[in-house]
Amino acid sequence: MIVIETKKITELSRGRFDALSFWPLIFIHPYYVGKPLETHERIHGEQAKELLVVGWWIAYLFFLAIRGYKKNPFEMEAYENQGRITYLDNRKRYAWRQKV
């Protein structure tokens, strides 16, 4: 994924978030580069690739509507593993499905 460092993401969201991924791009506040938040967004990138990006957005919005943000299986996988910098090296495909 291509990481774009920008403070604008935080400003435009009025402080609601500091990173956002739109495969193949990650927009992230410079403070968070190389930190767990970047890993979190990279996990979303892998999820998006598995579902051919458009499928990921459809599934993400479906789970968001049905289960909310914190119980969304894509977010659950990302939050549980964002502190493990090497997680993506050994991540099993479709790991988010364990949370459904």
N, C-alpha and C positions, 0 to 999 in steps of 0.2 A: 504494500500500500504506500501511497505517497503522502507524506506528512507535511502539512502546511501550517507553519507557526503563525498565529495571528491573535492579537488581543481583541480584534473586532467581534469574534464569536461570543465572547463574554458580554461585550457592550451591546451587541444586537439582540441578545437574549435577555437583556436587562438583569444579568447576573444569575440566570436560572441554570446555565450550564457552561462548562469550560472546554468542552470538546464535542465534536459531532462528526460522524462518519457517513459519507456518501461514497460507497465503493466506486472507484479505487482510492478515494481521497479521505484523509483525516484532517479536519480543521481543529487545531488545538492551541490553547493558550500556551505561550512559550514556557511558563513556569512548570507545566505538567509534562513536557517532553521527557521521555525516559523514565517516567514514573508510572505507577499502577493505572492511572487514567488512560495513558496511551495504550497499555496492554489491553484494557477494557475495550477500547475502540478497535484494536486489531482483532480481538475475538469476534466482534461484530462483523468485521470484514471477512473473516473465514466463514461465518454463518451465512453471510450474503452470497459468497461464492458457491456454497453448497446448494443454495436454492435459486441460483442464477439471477441474483439481485432482485428482479421484479417479484419473484416468489417470496423472497425474504420480506420485502416491504408489505406484501399482502398478508403473510403470516404474522408479521410483527404487529400490524394494525389490528388484525383479528384478535390476537392474544391480548393486546392492549385494551381493546373494547370489552372483552370477556373477563379478563383476569386482573386488569390494572397494570401499572408500571412495574411494581416490585415483584409481582407473581408471574410476570411475563417470562416464559422459559428462556428466551434469549438474554434477558437482563439477569436472570438468576445465574446462568452459566458465567456470564461476564463478571458479575460482582463476586461470585465465589472464587474466581480464578485470577482476578486482576492483579493480585499481589504476587502471583507466581510468574516471574518474568520468563521462565522457560516453558510455560504451559503450552504455548503454541507448537513447540518442538515435538511434543508427544500427544497432542490433542487427537482424540478419535473423532472421525467424521460424524456429524450429526449428534454430537455430545449433548446438545441442548434438548434432545428428545427425551432424555432421562428425567427432565423436569416437567414434562407434560402431564 
